[in-house]
Amino acid sequence: MIAKTSRLVVARLRVFGSIGKVHSRRIPAPLNTSRLRSAMLWPHGKTGAARMDRFTRQHTLPRKLVAILACAGTVILAPALTVAQRLDTPPPSPVPRPELTQSDIEPDTDVETPEPATPNVEAVIAPGSGFELEPPSDDAAPAPVQFTARLTSETPTLERDLAWTVYTLDDEIVDDDDLLITSIGGSLEASLPPGSYLVHVAYGMASISRPVTVTPNGLFEQFTFGAGGMTFRGAVAAEDYLPDELVSFLVFPEGADIDSGAEPIVSDVDERTVLVVPAGRYTVISRYGDVNAEVRAQIDVDPGQLTEAVMFHQAAEITLKLVNEPNGEALPNTAWSVLNAGGDILREFVGAFPTMVLAAGDYTVIARHDGQVLTRDFSAVTGVNREVELVAQ
């Protein structure tokens, strides 16, 4: 009943040793305490709470006082910031645009090509295409065939990482029983009986499926992808690159509704891996760590060109540490909760030295150890990797 009718909110709390002095003021409407959590001594709720102060501070409260305040439905608020303290933390700057450079893709570039799926013949042989099926004859003498591939009509023939599959085409359905040839490498040379075949070639994420007819004199066929490449790196500043193992990239086609759960065409792309895709525009998401450091960019891929993108993050690596005295040994078996400025829990850990990557901004850490609950506000500053230390009392 007290929580529903009280019009008083604790606006400032100062702790001197074990004696707490509470100042209060009256507010014109009842306080909404639905977001109060007993472990969160300094909540960030939008209603009935104030944003936490941005300067670094740690404190413990007498357990009896905490219990009384929680039972009464009272929310403890941080002291108001002075103008000077607000100016200590500069406003976030805009995320820098990606740094893009282009160069020709060399024919011997190392490219990762996924295993191709079985082609859909109905999609390859469209009605009205004029292609006539001629089932191969086992009695006819094989004829020489050569298949080559290139990125554009003006680029050299590709020399490696082409994935070829050739299927016998004796009807309009192709399955694994029709698989005749598989090859990984450069151009494909073989001998095939005259007749119809379905040839599929992939280079990175670009691929072509085409029906062909081998004559008694053989066949030479050239495939042109109309594709280009992308490669990525993460950084916090020019030439200040991030560790490869902490950065990943996802690639989406233009127009994909990413926020509604659209699937990427490729995920977990490693840094500096050459990703070959059909020419066009793509949305790339770069993730630094696994908490909240993420940037997006639109990248145009031109035929035959390799676009190298450096994507800049505003984030830092933060290590948490609970000690008995400043700069002391970290205490084991500490339970940690990390909250953003809105009071949402981002990560929870148990251990002595949890480390995470956080986007630049203001945060609160809660540490629980041997019955004590301690909190500290801190800021993550772009490129400034550091420890956040709490001292047990």
Disulfide bonds with the S-S distance in Angstrom:
none
